[in-house]
Amino acid sequence: MDWRWAAGWRQTITAGLILLLLAALVSPVSAVDLSGSKGEALRRNHQVGVRLGVWSNSGQLPKASDSVGSYWYIADVKDASFYAEVYLGIRVMRQLMFELSAGMTNRGDVTVRNDLYDYYGNISLYPINVRLKLYPFAGTRSPYQPYLMGGGGLHIGKNNIQFSNDYYAAYNERSLTDLDFVFGGGLDWPLSTKVALDLQAAYLPMKFSKELFGAHDYSGVIITVGVKYLLPTLRGKTHK
């Protein structure tokens, strides 16, 4: 087994155990909420929201400096970076939800040079995924709902150029794609009948067939906190 894949698995399992512990701590407290208005809205309605957090590297880091053809580059990429994503969740039933998500992280700065010009930019990653979320305790009265998540999609890595002294922009931005999976888990809890929070940990492989600044594997473990708005069904009622 590849050690980087195993490291990503271990990081995700550790984060998942923390989430399950949080769920175990809050569920007994919420079980006495017999009115269940906030919890019922969370368990039945569609969702749209945003997640913010940290991308922790579990793959390779680009070489600090190297040459690519007639160009050479200097990269400053750390083990962790800020991550953000937006998502839409479609409730199929209490225990099941489909989710479409689109995320972005800036992994670090890259300066590309030749004999005449400099190109200043960064390495950005864009995971776009379809996920299936399973809520094993959705049948309980607790509004606090842990979930398991799995899916896959299109993962994009790109060298974005922000500034250059080359008027003709002769250096082309490079973009690579990967079709891969994602899995993890999380915990939802409501603030009201319209707004809820979630805590999520996910392992996201991102392995390109070609190198992007000396690295193929840009996989990461993502830890996020999110806020979501609970949408009514198309008929304007809570989802049955």
Secondary structure in CASP SS format (residue, H / E / C, confidence):
PFRMAT SS
TARGET T0000
AUTHOR 0000-0000-0000
METHOD secondary structure of the structure
MODEL  1
M C 1.00
D C 1.00
W H 1.00
R H 1.00
W H 1.00
A H 1.00
A H 1.00
G H 1.00
W H 1.00
R H 1.00
Q H 1.00
T H 1.00
I H 1.00
T H 1.00
A H 1.00
G H 1.00
L H 1.00
I H 1.00
L H 1.00
L H 1.00
L H 1.00
L H 1.00
A H 1.00
A H 1.00
L H 1.00
V H 1.00
S H 1.00
P H 1.00
V H 1.00
S H 1.00
A C 1.00
V C 1.00
D C 1.00
L C 1.00
S C 1.00
G C 1.00
S H 1.00
K H 1.00
G H 1.00
E H 1.00
A H 1.00
L H 1.00
R H 1.00
R H 1.00
N C 1.00
H E 1.00
Q E 1.00
V E 1.00
G E 1.00
V E 1.00
R E 1.00
L E 1.00
G E 1.00
V E 1.00
W E 1.00
S E 1.00
N E 1.00
S C 1.00
G C 1.00
Q C 1.00
L C 1.00
P C 1.00
K C 1.00
A C 1.00
S E 1.00
D E 1.00
S E 1.00
V E 1.00
G C 1.00
S C 1.00
Y E 1.00
W E 1.00
Y E 1.00
I E 1.00
A E 1.00
D E 1.00
V E 1.00
K C 1.00
D C 1.00
A E 1.00
S E 1.00
F E 1.00
Y E 1.00
A E 1.00
E E 1.00
V E 1.00
Y E 1.00
L E 1.00
G E 1.00
I E 1.00
R E 1.00
V E 1.00
M E 1.00
R C 1.00
Q C 1.00
L E 1.00
M E 1.00
F E 1.00
E E 1.00
L E 1.00
S E 1.00
A E 1.00
G E 1.00
M E 1.00
T E 1.00
N E 1.00
R E 1.00
G E 1.00
D E 1.00
V E 1.00
T E 1.00
V E 1.00
R E 1.00
N C 1.00
D C 1.00
L C 1.00
Y C 1.00
D E 1.00
Y E 1.00
Y E 1.00
G E 1.00
N E 1.00
I E 1.00
S E 1.00
L E 1.00
Y E 1.00
P E 1.00
I E 1.00
N E 1.00
V E 1.00
R E 1.00
L E 1.00
K E 1.00
L E 1.00
Y C 1.00
P C 1.00
F C 1.00
A C 1.00
G C 1.00
T C 1.00
R C 1.00
S C 1.00
P C 1.00
Y C 1.00
Q E 1.00
P E 1.00
Y E 1.00
L E 1.00
M E 1.00
G E 1.00
G E 1.00
G E 1.00
G E 1.00
L E 1.00
H E 1.00
I E 1.00
G E 1.00
K E 1.00
N E 1.00
N E 1.00
I E 1.00
Q E 1.00
F E 1.00
S E 1.00
N C 1.00
D C 1.00
Y C 1.00
Y C 1.00
A C 1.00
A C 1.00
Y C 1.00
N C 1.00
E C 1.00
R C 1.00
S E 1.00
L E 1.00
T E 1.00
D E 1.00
L E 1.00
D E 1.00
F E 1.00
V E 1.00
F E 1.00
G E 1.00
G E 1.00
G E 1.00
L E 1.00
D E 1.00
W E 1.00
P E 1.00
L C 1.00
S C 1.00
T C 1.00
K C 1.00
V E 1.00
A E 1.00
L E 1.00
D E 1.00
L E 1.00
Q E 1.00
A E 1.00
A E 1.00
Y E 1.00
L E 1.00
P C 1.00
M C 1.00
K E 1.00
F C 1.00
S C 1.00
K C 1.00
E C 1.00
L C 1.00
F C 1.00
G C 1.00
A C 1.00
H C 1.00
D E 1.00
Y C 1.00
S C 1.00
G E 1.00
V E 1.00
I E 1.00
I E 1.00
T E 1.00
V E 1.00
G E 1.00
V E 1.00
K E 1.00
Y E 1.00
L E 1.00
L E 1.00
P C 1.00
T C 1.00
L C 1.00
R C 1.00
G C 1.00
K C 1.00
T C 1.00
H C 1.00
K C 1.00
END
